[in-house]
Amino acid sequence: MSDGATTRVVIIGGGFAGINAAKVLARDRRIAVTLIDRSNHHLFQPLLYQVAMAGLSPADIAVPIRGLLSRFRKVSVVQDTVTGIDLEAKQVSATGQSWSYDYLVVATGARHAYFGHDEWESNAPGLKTLSQATEIRRRVLQAFESAENEEDPEVRKELLTFAIVGGGPTGVELAGAIAELSRSTLTKDFRRIDPRRTRVVLIEAGPQILAAFSAASAVRATRDLEELGAQVWTESLVTDVSEDSITIGNDGEKLRTRTVLWAAGVHASELGSALSGELDRQGRVPVGADLSVAGHPEVFALGDLARTEDDSGAVLPGVAPVAMQAGRYVGRLIRAELAGKERRPFRYVDKGQMATIGRSKAVVETGRLRLGGFLAWAAWLLIHIYYLSSFRNRALVLVQWAWSYVTFGRGARLIVDREWRNPET
């Protein structure tokens, strides 16, 4: 190790947990950090739906990992795909090389789960990556373009029907954004269709949307969505997804639609199986009070990959604040342990939760405080801008959102093909 560092820490994953752990560890001269991610960028996932709905460009919510960590001399960034972890040999293998470690931090996140029906993914993409966001943007905008050229009124109706499966914050945000897009932004752009006739249906299997929120906030969010023109279907279990329809319930009720977006469930990264033979139903790795893996106190699982419980035994949600606090905690724990101090258990500080529905519409819960409407939306806006990774991102997002708020415009309405093709062939 260079510069006299004696402790090797390997971090897998450049999300909220991995980045925060790396920043804390980088302040200790005794530690050399290697951060491995298959992407070269850190993504601000809470605003990913804004890219999918043409409100922001990908560069507004992503920043190169090297740029975030370039000032830390003892942090090395590697873009590669981890293929294996040998816990006994304390070694991580990737496609082209391998690393030995003294401590290992695994924070590889989660992917969407289709409840045993992975074949649905081609017709109902999820929203976890920039490529998925731009693909959703392509499908949504292409649906309007195709409807403009369609002669058959029934097919046109299918093209202008959008189904969002899953009533959590992502589903609510997508439904509200599509409703606003069709009823405000696109109203003057087309000549043969009226975008205001677009049908947006949010489908939730449970009794209410925003299940983690209070009933009052869920009712308010439902009302706000309906005011925007979206429909909310609760207690509606999806049983099939095809190219031109979605099936609800065992009685086979069908909703004819050409665009289905999936926000109904997640499954932890497959890398968790290399850390533990006992995963929960979502594929998460059970961790101890110090976030370490059973039998390996030098190995930590964080973020969406980990099943983390609080003092009461309740599982902590897979949200950015949990991952950020866990990353900082593990960074401090390793530094303290190198100084001869005992480990203290992880304590999550719950600062509340929020979800935006549309322009000037959001719900916020923190402690006993319940907010809705413009004040909640303003709080949501300011908090998300504050947590963006760099000042450049914050400034750009603030200017673009201010402009969009005044003009109802969206500046990233580009349809990009999924595959590169030579224009001359």
C-alpha positions as CSV (number, residue, x, y, z in Angstrom):
1,M,0.0,0.0,0.0
2,S,1.1,3.5,-0.9
3,D,1.9,6.3,1.6
4,G,2.4,3.9,4.5
5,A,-1.3,2.9,4.7
6,T,-1.6,-0.4,6.6
7,T,-5.3,-1.2,6.4
8,R,-7.0,-2.2,3.1
9,V,-10.8,-1.5,2.8
10,V,-12.6,-2.6,-0.3
11,I,-16.0,-1.0,-1.0
12,I,-18.3,-2.5,-3.6
13,G,-20.9,-0.1,-4.8
14,G,-20.8,3.6,-5.5
15,G,-24.3,4.5,-4.2
16,F,-25.2,6.5,-1.1
17,A,-23.8,4.0,1.4
18,G,-20.5,3.3,-0.5
19,I,-19.7,7.0,-1.2
20,N,-20.4,8.1,2.3
21,A,-18.3,5.2,3.8
22,A,-15.4,6.1,1.4
23,K,-15.5,9.8,2.4
24,V,-15.3,9.0,6.1
25,L,-12.5,6.4,5.7
26,A,-10.5,8.7,3.4
27,R,-9.8,11.0,6.3
28,D,-7.6,8.4,8.0
29,R,-4.1,8.1,6.8
30,R,-3.8,4.5,8.0
31,I,-6.5,3.3,5.5
32,A,-6.3,2.7,1.7
33,V,-9.7,2.5,0.1
34,T,-10.6,0.8,-3.2
35,L,-14.2,1.5,-4.4
36,I,-15.5,-0.7,-7.2
37,D,-18.6,0.0,-9.2
38,R,-19.7,-1.3,-12.6
39,S,-20.8,2.3,-13.5
40,N,-18.6,5.3,-13.5
41,H,-21.1,7.5,-11.9
42,H,-22.9,8.1,-8.6
43,L,-26.6,8.4,-9.1
44,F,-29.1,10.5,-7.1
45,Q,-31.9,8.0,-7.3
46,P,-34.6,10.0,-5.6
47,L,-34.8,12.3,-8.7
48,L,-34.5,9.5,-11.3
49,Y,-38.1,9.8,-12.1
50,Q,-37.5,13.4,-13.2
51,V,-35.2,12.0,-15.9
52,A,-37.8,9.4,-16.9
53,M,-40.4,12.1,-17.2
54,A,-38.2,14.5,-19.2
55,G,-37.9,17.0,-16.4
56,L,-34.2,16.7,-16.0
57,S,-31.3,15.4,-18.0
58,P,-29.2,12.5,-16.8
59,A,-26.2,14.7,-16.1
60,D,-28.3,16.8,-13.6
61,I,-28.6,13.9,-11.2
62,A,-25.4,11.9,-11.7
63,V,-21.8,12.8,-11.1
64,P,-18.6,10.8,-11.9
65,I,-17.4,8.8,-8.9
66,R,-13.8,9.8,-9.6
67,G,-14.8,13.4,-9.5
68,L,-16.5,13.0,-6.1
69,L,-13.5,11.3,-4.6
70,S,-10.6,12.8,-6.5
71,R,-9.4,15.0,-3.6
72,F,-8.8,11.9,-1.5
73,R,-5.4,10.5,-2.4
74,K,-5.8,7.2,-0.7
75,V,-9.1,6.3,-2.4
76,S,-8.8,4.4,-5.7
77,V,-11.8,4.1,-8.0
78,V,-12.3,1.0,-10.2
79,Q,-15.0,0.5,-12.8
80,D,-15.5,-3.2,-13.0
81,T,-18.1,-5.9,-12.3
82,V,-17.5,-7.9,-9.2
83,T,-17.9,-11.6,-9.9
84,G,-17.0,-13.2,-6.6
85,I,-16.2,-12.8,-2.9
86,D,-14.0,-15.3,-1.0
87,L,-14.8,-14.6,2.6
88,E,-12.2,-17.0,4.0
89,A,-9.4,-15.7,1.8
90,K,-10.6,-12.1,2.2
91,Q,-10.5,-11.5,-1.5
92,V,-12.8,-9.8,-4.0
93,S,-12.7,-10.9,-7.7
94,A,-13.9,-8.9,-10.7
95,T,-13.8,-9.5,-14.5
96,G,-10.2,-8.4,-14.9
97,Q,-8.5,-8.4,-11.5
98,S,-8.8,-9.1,-7.7
99,W,-8.2,-7.4,-4.4
100,S,-7.3,-8.5,-0.9
101,Y,-9.0,-6.7,2.0
102,D,-8.8,-6.2,5.7
103,Y,-12.4,-4.8,5.8
104,L,-15.1,-5.3,3.1
105,V,-18.1,-3.0,2.6
106,V,-20.8,-4.3,0.2
107,A,-23.5,-1.9,-0.8
108,T,-24.6,-3.0,-4.3
109,G,-28.3,-2.0,-4.0
110,A,-31.3,-3.7,-5.4
111,R,-33.2,-4.3,-8.6
112,H,-36.8,-4.5,-9.4
113,A,-38.7,-7.7,-8.5
114,Y,-41.5,-9.1,-10.6
115,F,-42.7,-11.7,-8.1
116,G,-41.6,-14.7,-10.1
117,H,-42.6,-13.2,-13.5
118,D,-39.3,-11.8,-14.8
119,E,-40.8,-12.1,-18.3
120,W,-42.9,-9.1,-17.6
121,E,-39.8,-6.8,-17.5
122,S,-39.6,-6.3,-21.3
123,N,-43.2,-4.9,-21.2
124,A,-43.0,-3.2,-17.8
125,P,-39.5,-1.6,-17.2
126,G,-38.5,-0.6,-13.7
127,L,-36.7,2.5,-12.6
128,K,-33.3,2.0,-11.0
129,T,-30.7,3.2,-13.5
130,L,-30.1,6.0,-15.9
131,S,-30.5,3.7,-18.9
132,Q,-33.9,2.5,-17.5
133,A,-34.9,6.2,-17.0
134,T,-34.1,7.1,-20.6
135,E,-35.9,4.0,-21.8
136,I,-39.0,5.0,-19.9
137,R,-38.8,8.5,-21.3
138,R,-38.5,7.1,-24.8
139,R,-41.6,4.8,-24.3
140,V,-43.7,7.6,-22.8
141,L,-42.9,10.2,-25.4
142,Q,-43.1,7.7,-28.2
143,A,-46.6,6.7,-27.1
144,F,-47.8,10.3,-27.8
145,E,-46.0,10.4,-31.1
146,S,-47.5,7.1,-32.2
147,A,-51.0,8.2,-31.1
148,E,-50.6,11.3,-33.2
149,N,-50.1,9.1,-36.3
150,E,-52.6,6.4,-35.5
151,E,-55.8,6.1,-37.5
152,D,-57.6,3.4,-35.4
153,P,-59.3,5.1,-32.4
154,E,-59.1,2.0,-30.2
155,V,-55.3,1.7,-30.8
156,R,-54.9,5.4,-30.2
157,K,-56.8,5.0,-26.9
158,E,-54.4,2.2,-25.8
159,L,-51.4,4.4,-26.7
160,L,-52.7,7.2,-24.5
161,T,-53.3,4.9,-21.6
162,F,-50.5,4.6,-19.1
163,A,-50.4,2.0,-16.2
164,I,-48.0,2.4,-13.3
165,V,-47.8,-0.7,-11.1
166,G,-46.9,0.0,-7.4
167,G,-48.2,2.7,-5.2
168,G,-45.0,3.6,-3.3
169,P,-43.3,7.0,-3.7
170,T,-41.8,6.1,-7.1
171,G,-45.2,5.0,-8.5
172,V,-46.9,8.0,-7.1
173,E,-44.3,10.3,-8.6
174,L,-44.4,8.7,-12.0
175,A,-48.2,8.8,-12.1
176,G,-48.3,12.5,-11.1
177,A,-45.6,13.4,-13.6
178,I,-47.3,11.7,-16.5
179,A,-50.6,13.4,-15.6
180,E,-48.9,16.8,-15.5
181,L,-47.0,16.1,-18.7
182,S,-50.2,15.3,-20.6
183,R,-52.4,18.0,-19.2
184,S,-49.9,20.9,-19.0
185,T,-46.7,20.5,-21.0
186,L,-48.0,18.8,-24.2
187,T,-51.4,20.4,-24.6
188,K,-50.3,22.6,-27.5
189,D,-47.7,20.3,-29.1
190,F,-50.0,18.0,-31.1
191,R,-52.6,18.6,-33.8
192,R,-54.5,15.3,-34.2
193,I,-54.7,14.2,-30.6
194,D,-55.6,15.9,-27.4
195,P,-53.0,14.9,-24.7
196,R,-55.5,16.0,-22.0
197,R,-57.5,12.9,-22.8
198,T,-54.6,10.7,-21.6
199,R,-55.5,8.1,-19.1
200,V,-53.1,7.5,-16.2
201,V,-53.8,4.6,-13.9
202,L,-51.8,3.9,-10.7
203,I,-52.3,0.3,-9.6
204,E,-51.6,-0.8,-6.0
205,A,-52.2,-4.3,-4.6
206,G,-52.6,-3.0,-1.0
207,P,-55.4,-1.1,0.6
208,Q,-53.7,2.3,0.2
209,I,-51.0,4.0,-1.8
210,L,-47.9,5.1,0.1
211,A,-48.2,2.2,2.5
212,A,-45.4,3.5,4.8
213,F,-47.3,6.8,5.3
214,S,-50.2,7.6,7.5
215,A,-53.7,7.0,6.2
216,A,-54.3,10.8,6.1
217,S,-51.3,11.4,3.9
218,A,-52.3,8.5,1.6
219,V,-55.8,10.0,1.3
220,R,-54.4,13.4,0.5
221,A,-52.0,12.0,-2.1
222,T,-54.8,10.1,-3.7
223,R,-56.9,13.2,-3.9
224,D,-54.0,15.2,-5.4
225,L,-53.5,12.5,-8.1
226,E,-57.1,12.5,-9.0
227,E,-57.1,16.3,-9.2
228,L,-54.3,15.9,-11.8
229,G,-56.5,13.5,-13.7
230,A,-54.9,10.2,-12.7
231,Q,-56.9,7.2,-11.4
232,V,-55.9,5.3,-8.3
233,W,-56.8,1.6,-8.1
234,T,-56.1,0.0,-4.7
235,E,-56.5,-3.7,-3.8
236,S,-55.7,-4.5,-7.4
237,L,-53.2,-7.3,-7.9
238,V,-51.5,-7.6,-11.2
239,T,-51.6,-11.1,-12.6
240,D,-50.3,-10.6,-16.1
241,V,-48.5,-8.1,-18.3
242,S,-48.5,-8.2,-22.1
243,E,-47.6,-5.9,-25.0
244,D,-51.0,-4.4,-25.2
245,S,-52.7,-5.0,-21.8
246,I,-52.4,-5.6,-18.1
247,T,-54.5,-8.1,-16.2
248,I,-55.9,-7.3,-12.8
249,G,-57.1,-10.0,-10.3
250,N,-58.0,-13.6,-10.7
251,D,-61.2,-12.7,-12.6
252,G,-59.1,-11.6,-15.6
253,E,-60.1,-7.9,-15.8
254,K,-57.9,-6.3,-18.5
255,L,-56.7,-2.7,-18.9
256,R,-55.7,-2.1,-22.5
257,T,-52.5,-0.2,-22.6
258,R,-49.2,0.0,-24.6
259,T,-47.1,1.5,-21.8
260,V,-46.7,-0.2,-18.4
261,L,-44.2,1.1,-15.8
262,W,-43.1,-1.1,-12.8
263,A,-42.6,0.3,-9.3
264,A,-44.0,-2.6,-7.3
265,G,-41.2,-4.4,-5.6
266,V,-37.4,-4.8,-5.3
267,H,-35.0,-7.7,-4.8
268,A,-31.5,-7.2,-3.4
269,S,-28.4,-7.6,-5.5
270,E,-27.4,-11.2,-6.3
271,L,-24.0,-10.5,-4.7
272,G,-25.7,-11.0,-1.3
273,S,-25.6,-14.7,-1.8
274,A,-21.8,-14.6,-1.6
275,L,-22.1,-13.1,1.9
276,S,-24.8,-15.2,3.5
277,G,-26.6,-18.5,3.0
278,E,-29.7,-17.1,4.8
279,L,-31.3,-14.3,2.8
280,D,-34.8,-12.9,3.4
281,R,-37.6,-13.0,0.9
282,Q,-36.3,-9.9,-0.8
283,G,-32.8,-11.4,-1.0
284,R,-31.4,-9.1,1.7
285,V,-28.5,-10.1,3.9
286,P,-29.3,-10.2,7.6
287,V,-26.8,-8.0,9.5
288,G,-26.0,-7.5,13.2
289,A,-26.3,-4.4,15.3
290,D,-23.0,-3.2,13.9
291,L,-24.1,-4.0,10.3
292,S,-21.6,-6.8,9.9
293,V,-22.3,-10.2,8.4
294,A,-22.7,-13.2,10.7
295,G,-19.3,-14.9,11.3
296,H,-17.4,-12.2,9.6
297,P,-17.0,-9.0,11.7
298,E,-14.8,-7.5,9.0
299,V,-17.5,-7.7,6.3
300,F,-20.4,-5.2,6.2
301,A,-23.6,-5.2,4.1
302,L,-25.3,-1.8,3.7
303,G,-28.2,-0.1,2.0
304,D,-30.8,-2.0,0.0
305,L,-28.6,-5.1,0.2
306,A,-29.0,-5.5,3.9
307,R,-31.8,-6.4,6.2
308,T,-31.2,-3.9,9.0
309,E,-33.4,-3.9,12.0
310,D,-33.9,-1.2,14.7
311,D,-34.1,-1.8,18.4
312,S,-37.7,-2.9,18.2
313,G,-37.0,-5.5,15.5
314,A,-38.6,-3.4,12.7
315,V,-36.8,-3.6,9.4
316,L,-35.4,-0.2,8.2
317,P,-36.7,0.9,4.8
318,G,-34.6,0.9,1.7
319,V,-34.3,4.6,1.4
320,A,-31.4,7.0,0.8
321,P,-31.2,8.3,4.4
322,V,-30.7,4.8,5.8
323,A,-27.9,4.1,3.3
324,M,-26.2,7.4,3.9
325,Q,-26.2,7.1,7.7
326,A,-25.1,3.4,7.5
327,G,-22.2,4.3,5.2
328,R,-21.0,7.1,7.6
329,Y,-21.4,4.7,10.6
330,V,-19.3,1.9,9.1
331,G,-16.6,4.4,8.1
332,R,-16.4,5.7,11.7
333,L,-16.6,2.2,13.1
334,I,-13.6,1.0,11.1
335,R,-11.6,4.1,12.1
336,A,-12.5,3.7,15.8
337,E,-11.6,0.0,15.8
338,L,-8.2,0.8,14.4
339,A,-7.8,3.2,17.3
340,G,-8.6,0.3,19.7
341,K,-12.2,1.4,20.6
342,E,-15.1,-1.0,20.9
343,R,-17.9,-1.2,18.4
344,R,-21.1,0.6,19.1
345,P,-24.4,-0.4,17.5
346,F,-25.9,1.4,14.5
347,R,-28.7,3.8,15.5
348,Y,-30.8,5.2,12.6
349,V,-32.1,8.7,13.1
350,D,-35.4,8.9,11.3
351,K,-35.9,12.4,9.9
352,G,-39.2,11.6,8.2
353,Q,-40.4,10.7,4.7
354,M,-41.8,12.5,1.8
355,A,-43.3,12.0,-1.7
356,T,-44.1,14.5,-4.4
357,I,-47.3,14.2,-6.5
358,G,-46.9,17.1,-8.8
359,R,-46.5,20.8,-9.2
360,S,-47.0,22.3,-5.7
361,K,-48.3,18.9,-4.5
362,A,-46.5,16.7,-2.0
363,V,-46.8,15.0,1.4
364,V,-44.2,15.1,4.1
365,E,-44.2,13.3,7.5
366,T,-41.6,13.9,10.2
367,G,-42.4,13.0,13.8
368,R,-45.9,14.1,14.5
369,L,-45.8,16.8,11.8
370,R,-47.9,16.2,8.7
371,L,-47.6,18.5,5.7
372,G,-49.3,18.6,2.3
373,G,-49.6,20.9,-0.6
374,F,-47.2,23.7,-1.5
375,L,-45.3,23.8,1.8
376,A,-44.6,20.1,1.6
377,W,-43.6,20.4,-2.1
378,A,-41.2,23.3,-1.2
379,A,-39.7,21.2,1.6
380,W,-39.3,18.3,-0.8
381,L,-37.7,20.5,-3.4
382,L,-35.2,22.2,-1.1
383,I,-34.1,18.9,0.6
384,H,-33.6,17.1,-2.6
385,I,-31.5,20.0,-4.1
386,Y,-29.5,20.1,-0.9
387,Y,-28.5,16.5,-1.1
388,L,-27.5,16.6,-4.8
389,S,-23.8,15.6,-5.0
390,S,-22.2,18.9,-6.3
391,F,-22.9,22.6,-6.4
392,R,-23.1,22.5,-10.2
393,N,-25.9,19.9,-10.0
394,R,-27.7,22.0,-7.4
395,A,-27.5,25.2,-9.4
396,L,-28.7,23.5,-12.6
397,V,-31.6,21.7,-11.0
398,L,-32.7,24.9,-9.2
399,V,-32.7,26.9,-12.4
400,Q,-34.4,24.3,-14.5
401,W,-37.1,23.6,-11.9
402,A,-37.8,27.3,-11.4
403,W,-38.2,27.6,-15.2
404,S,-40.4,24.6,-15.4
405,Y,-42.6,25.8,-12.5
406,V,-43.3,29.1,-14.3
407,T,-43.7,27.8,-17.8
408,F,-45.0,24.2,-17.3
409,G,-42.2,23.3,-19.7
410,R,-39.9,20.2,-19.7
411,G,-36.6,20.7,-21.4
412,A,-35.4,17.1,-21.9
413,R,-38.2,15.7,-24.1
414,L,-35.8,13.7,-26.3
415,I,-36.6,10.3,-27.8
416,V,-33.4,8.3,-28.0
417,D,-33.2,4.9,-29.7
418,R,-32.3,2.0,-27.5
419,E,-29.6,0.7,-30.0
420,W,-27.0,2.5,-32.0
421,R,-27.7,2.2,-35.7
422,N,-25.8,3.6,-38.7
423,P,-28.1,6.3,-40.2
424,E,-26.9,5.3,-43.7
425,T,-27.9,1.7,-43.5
